[in-house]
Amino acid sequence: MPSMLRLMRPHQWLKNGFVFVGLLFGHAWTDPVKLGQALAAFAAFCLLASAVYVMNDLVDREQDRLHPRKKDRPLAAGTVSVTAAMVLALACLAAGSAVAVLWAGSAPWIFFAYVALNIGYSFGLKHVVILDVFIIASGFMLRILAGTLGLGIAPSQWLLLCGLMLTLFLGFAKRRAELNALLADSAGHRRVLEHYTAPMLDQFIGIAAAGTVISYALYTVSAETVALHGTRGLIATVPFVLYGMLRYLWRLHTRGGGGDPAQELLTDPHLLAATAGWLLLVLALLRAYE
C-alpha cells in the first residue's frame, strides 16, 4: 500500500491549490456553496491528477530507470505491477470524474479537458519542444478556471496572465533541473531535452519570471482590482512574490532543485515563509476592506 500511495504522488496535490484563487480574490470564501464546490474541485483534481501520474509512470517506466531520482518510483523500481497500476489509474479516473460532475461546480468540461490534455501529453506532445511546457502550464490554468468560471466567479485577466507566466516559469525551471540532473544522458530519459540547451532555458525562465512579477504587480494596482477590493495595499504583497521567485531560482542553480515545485515548497523554509507571508498579507488586506 505505501508503494501504491507513492504512485499517486499525494505531495503533488498541493498544486491543486490553484483552484482556491477564485475564492480568495473573488471574496467568496464565506460563501458555503462556493466553498463546498471549490473543495470538491480540489478533490476531483487530486484524483484525476493521480490518475494522470500513474498513466505517465506506466508510459515512462523504462525511461525513468535512467533517471537518478525517478528510478526509485514504484513502477520503475518494480514494487508495483503494471496491472495494479492500471486498476489504480482507472479507479482514480472514475472517482475524480464523478466528483467533478456531481459536486465541483458548473463546468465539468474543464476537468475532462485536463484529462484529455494530459493524455495527449503522455502519448506524444511531451516530445514537442516548448509546446510541452505550454501543456504543463495549461493544466494549471484549467485549475484556475475551475475555481473561477466553474464557481461563477469572473476571473481577472491580469491574474490569468500572471498564472500563465508563473506556470511557464515552473515548467521551464523543471526542464532546466532535468537537464542539470541528467547531463549528457538527458535525452535518454526525456527525448525533448535534446532540443533544449541550458542558455536557452535560462532565457525562457528569465522571460517567464519577469512576466510573472510584472503582471502580478500590474494586477495589484489596476483600477479594476482597486474597485473590487477597495484597497491599493495589495502592491505591498509584491516583495513576497519577488523573493519567492528569486529563492526558487537560487535553489535551481545552486541546490539542484527546481524539478518538483511541490517538493521545493514543502522542503524549503524560505519558500514556505514567502508563501505564508504573501497569503496572510493578502487575507489581511482583503478582510480589512470588506
C-alpha positions as CSV (number, residue, x, y, z in Angstrom):
1,M,0.0,0.0,0.0
2,P,2.8,2.6,0.7
3,S,4.1,2.0,-2.9
4,M,0.5,2.4,-4.3
5,L,0.2,5.6,-2.3
6,R,3.6,6.9,-3.6
7,L,2.4,6.1,-7.1
8,M,-0.4,8.6,-6.6
9,R,2.1,11.3,-5.6
10,P,0.0,12.9,-2.8
11,H,2.5,15.6,-2.2
12,Q,1.7,16.9,-5.8
13,W,-1.8,17.6,-4.7
14,L,-0.5,20.9,-3.4
15,K,-0.6,22.1,-7.0
16,N,-4.4,21.8,-6.9
17,G,-4.5,24.7,-4.5
18,F,-4.7,26.9,-7.6
19,V,-8.5,26.2,-7.6
20,F,-8.8,28.4,-4.5
21,V,-7.5,31.5,-6.2
22,G,-11.1,32.4,-7.2
23,L,-12.4,32.2,-3.7
24,L,-9.5,34.3,-2.4
25,F,-9.6,37.2,-5.0
26,G,-13.4,36.9,-5.6
27,H,-14.2,37.5,-1.9
28,A,-16.2,34.2,-1.9
29,W,-14.5,32.3,0.9
30,T,-17.5,33.0,3.2
31,D,-20.0,31.5,0.7
32,P,-20.7,28.0,1.9
33,V,-21.9,26.8,-1.6
34,K,-18.9,28.1,-3.5
35,L,-16.5,26.9,-0.7
36,G,-18.0,23.4,-1.0
37,Q,-17.7,23.4,-4.8
38,A,-14.1,24.6,-4.5
39,L,-13.3,21.8,-2.1
40,A,-14.9,19.3,-4.5
41,A,-12.9,20.7,-7.4
42,F,-9.8,20.3,-5.3
43,A,-10.6,16.7,-4.6
44,A,-11.6,16.0,-8.2
45,F,-8.2,17.4,-9.4
46,C,-6.4,15.4,-6.8
47,L,-7.9,12.1,-8.1
48,L,-7.6,13.0,-11.7
49,A,-4.0,14.2,-11.3
50,S,-3.2,10.9,-9.6
51,A,-4.7,9.0,-12.5
52,V,-2.5,11.1,-14.8
53,Y,0.6,10.5,-12.7
54,V,0.1,6.7,-12.8
55,M,-0.5,6.8,-16.5
56,N,2.7,8.8,-17.0
57,D,4.7,6.4,-14.9
58,L,3.3,3.5,-16.9
59,V,4.3,5.1,-20.2
60,D,7.7,6.3,-18.9
61,R,8.8,3.5,-16.7
62,E,11.7,2.4,-18.9
63,Q,13.0,6.0,-19.3
64,D,12.5,6.6,-15.6
65,R,15.0,3.8,-14.9
66,L,17.7,6.0,-16.5
67,H,16.9,9.0,-14.2
68,P,19.0,9.4,-11.0
69,R,15.8,10.1,-8.9
70,K,12.9,8.7,-10.9
71,K,14.4,5.2,-11.0
72,D,13.1,4.8,-7.5
73,R,9.4,5.3,-8.5
74,P,7.3,2.3,-7.8
75,L,6.7,1.2,-11.4
76,A,10.3,1.9,-12.5
77,A,11.6,0.0,-9.4
78,G,9.1,-2.8,-9.9
79,T,7.5,-2.5,-6.5
80,V,4.0,-2.1,-8.1
81,S,2.9,-4.3,-11.0
82,V,1.6,-2.9,-14.3
83,T,-1.8,-4.5,-13.7
84,A,-2.2,-2.9,-10.2
85,A,-1.2,0.4,-11.6
86,M,-3.7,0.3,-14.3
87,V,-6.5,-0.6,-11.9
88,L,-5.4,2.3,-9.6
89,A,-5.4,4.7,-12.5
90,L,-8.9,3.7,-13.6
91,A,-10.3,3.9,-10.1
92,C,-8.9,7.4,-9.6
93,L,-10.2,8.5,-13.0
94,A,-13.7,7.2,-12.3
95,A,-13.9,8.7,-8.8
96,G,-12.4,12.1,-9.9
97,S,-14.9,12.3,-12.8
98,A,-17.8,11.5,-10.5
99,V,-16.8,14.3,-8.1
100,A,-16.3,16.7,-10.9
101,V,-19.7,16.1,-12.4
102,L,-21.7,15.9,-9.2
103,W,-20.2,18.5,-6.9
104,A,-17.4,20.6,-8.4
105,G,-19.3,23.5,-9.9
106,S,-21.0,24.1,-13.3
107,A,-18.1,23.5,-15.7
108,P,-17.2,19.7,-15.6
109,W,-15.8,20.1,-19.1
110,I,-12.7,21.8,-17.5
111,F,-11.8,18.5,-15.7
112,F,-12.3,16.4,-18.8
113,A,-10.2,18.9,-20.8
114,Y,-7.5,18.4,-18.2
115,V,-7.6,14.7,-18.7
116,A,-7.6,14.9,-22.5
117,L,-4.7,17.4,-22.4
118,N,-2.6,15.1,-20.3
119,I,-3.4,12.0,-22.4
120,G,-2.1,13.9,-25.4
121,Y,0.9,15.0,-23.4
122,S,1.7,11.4,-22.3
123,F,1.3,10.0,-25.8
124,G,3.4,12.3,-27.9
125,L,3.0,16.1,-27.2
126,K,5.6,15.9,-24.4
127,H,8.2,15.4,-27.1
128,V,7.4,18.7,-28.9
129,V,9.9,21.4,-27.7
130,I,8.3,24.4,-26.0
131,L,4.8,23.1,-26.5
132,D,5.5,20.5,-23.9
133,V,5.9,23.2,-21.2
134,F,2.8,25.1,-22.5
135,I,0.7,22.0,-22.0
136,I,2.0,21.7,-18.4
137,A,1.1,25.3,-17.9
138,S,-2.4,24.7,-19.4
139,G,-3.1,22.1,-16.7
140,F,-2.6,24.8,-14.1
141,M,-4.7,27.3,-16.0
142,L,-7.5,24.8,-16.1
143,R,-7.3,24.5,-12.3
144,I,-7.7,28.3,-12.0
145,L,-10.7,28.3,-14.4
146,A,-12.3,25.5,-12.4
147,G,-12.0,27.7,-9.3
148,T,-13.3,30.8,-11.1
149,L,-15.6,30.2,-14.1
150,G,-16.7,26.8,-12.6
151,L,-17.9,28.6,-9.5
152,G,-19.5,31.5,-11.2
153,I,-16.6,33.9,-10.3
154,A,-15.3,36.1,-13.2
155,P,-11.5,35.7,-13.4
156,S,-9.3,38.8,-13.6
157,Q,-7.4,38.9,-16.9
158,W,-4.3,40.1,-15.1
159,L,-4.5,37.1,-12.7
160,L,-4.9,34.7,-15.6
161,L,-1.9,36.2,-17.3
162,C,0.1,36.0,-14.1
163,G,-0.9,32.4,-13.6
164,L,0.2,31.6,-17.2
165,M,3.6,33.2,-16.7
166,L,4.1,31.6,-13.3
167,T,3.3,28.1,-14.6
168,L,5.6,28.6,-17.6
169,F,8.3,29.7,-15.2
170,L,7.8,26.5,-13.2
171,G,7.7,24.4,-16.4
172,F,10.9,25.7,-17.9
173,A,12.6,25.5,-14.5
174,K,11.6,21.8,-14.4
175,R,13.2,21.2,-17.8
176,R,16.4,23.1,-16.6
177,A,16.5,20.9,-13.5
178,E,16.2,17.8,-15.6
179,L,19.0,19.0,-17.8
180,N,21.1,19.6,-14.8
181,A,20.4,16.2,-13.3
182,L,20.9,14.1,-16.4
183,L,23.8,16.0,-18.1
184,A,25.0,14.1,-21.1
185,D,22.4,11.4,-20.8
186,S,19.4,13.8,-20.7
187,A,17.9,12.8,-24.0
188,G,18.0,9.1,-22.9
189,H,15.4,9.9,-20.2
190,R,13.3,12.6,-21.9
191,R,13.6,13.0,-25.7
192,V,12.6,16.6,-25.7
193,L,15.6,17.6,-23.7
194,E,17.9,17.1,-26.7
195,H,16.2,20.2,-28.2
196,Y,16.8,22.4,-25.1
197,T,20.1,23.9,-24.1
198,A,21.0,25.5,-20.7
199,P,21.4,29.1,-22.1
200,M,18.1,28.8,-24.0
201,L,16.2,27.6,-20.9
202,D,17.8,30.3,-18.8
203,Q,16.4,32.9,-21.2
204,F,12.9,31.3,-21.2
205,I,13.0,31.2,-17.4
206,G,14.0,34.9,-17.2
207,I,11.2,36.0,-19.5
208,A,8.6,34.0,-17.6
209,A,9.9,35.1,-14.2
210,A,9.8,38.8,-15.2
211,G,6.4,38.4,-16.8
212,T,5.1,36.8,-13.6
213,V,6.3,39.6,-11.3
214,I,5.2,42.4,-13.7
215,S,1.8,41.0,-14.4
216,Y,1.1,40.4,-10.7
217,A,2.3,43.9,-9.8
218,L,0.0,45.4,-12.5
219,Y,-2.9,43.4,-11.2
220,T,-2.4,44.8,-7.7
221,V,-2.6,48.4,-8.9
222,S,-5.2,48.1,-11.8
223,A,-8.3,50.2,-11.5
224,E,-10.4,47.0,-11.6
225,T,-8.6,45.5,-8.7
226,V,-8.8,48.6,-6.6
227,A,-12.5,48.9,-7.3
228,L,-13.2,45.2,-6.5
229,H,-11.2,45.0,-3.3
230,G,-11.4,48.6,-2.1
231,T,-7.7,48.9,-1.4
232,R,-4.5,49.9,-3.1
233,G,-2.5,48.0,-0.5
234,L,-2.1,44.8,-2.5
235,I,1.1,46.3,-4.0
236,A,2.7,45.5,-0.7
237,T,2.5,41.8,-1.4
238,V,4.8,42.0,-4.5
239,P,8.0,41.7,-2.5
240,F,6.9,38.2,-1.2
241,V,6.3,37.2,-4.8
242,L,9.6,38.5,-6.0
243,Y,11.5,36.9,-3.1
244,G,9.9,33.6,-3.7
245,M,10.8,33.7,-7.4
246,L,14.4,34.6,-6.7
247,R,14.7,31.9,-4.0
248,Y,13.4,29.3,-6.4
249,L,16.0,30.4,-9.0
250,W,18.7,30.2,-6.3
251,R,17.7,26.6,-5.5
252,L,17.6,25.7,-9.2
253,H,21.1,26.9,-9.8
254,T,22.9,26.1,-6.6
255,R,21.0,23.3,-4.8
256,G,19.9,21.0,-7.7
257,G,16.3,22.0,-7.1
258,G,13.5,23.2,-9.4
259,G,12.4,19.8,-10.7
260,D,9.4,19.5,-8.4
261,P,7.7,22.7,-7.3
262,A,5.6,21.0,-4.7
263,Q,8.6,19.4,-3.1
264,E,10.6,22.6,-3.2
265,L,7.8,24.5,-1.4
266,L,7.4,21.8,1.2
267,T,11.1,21.4,2.0
268,D,12.4,25.0,1.8
269,P,11.7,27.2,4.8
270,H,12.3,30.4,2.8
271,L,9.7,29.5,0.1
272,L,7.3,28.4,2.8
273,A,7.7,31.7,4.7
274,A,7.4,33.8,1.5
275,T,4.2,31.9,0.6
276,A,2.7,32.1,4.1
277,G,3.6,35.8,4.3
278,W,2.0,36.6,0.9
279,L,-1.2,34.7,1.8
280,L,-1.5,36.2,5.3
281,L,-1.0,39.7,4.0
282,V,-3.5,39.2,1.1
283,L,-6.1,37.9,3.6
284,A,-5.5,40.8,6.0
285,L,-5.8,43.4,3.3
286,L,-8.9,41.9,1.7
287,R,-10.7,41.3,5.0
288,A,-9.9,44.9,6.2
289,Y,-11.8,46.4,3.3
290,E,-14.8,44.0,3.1
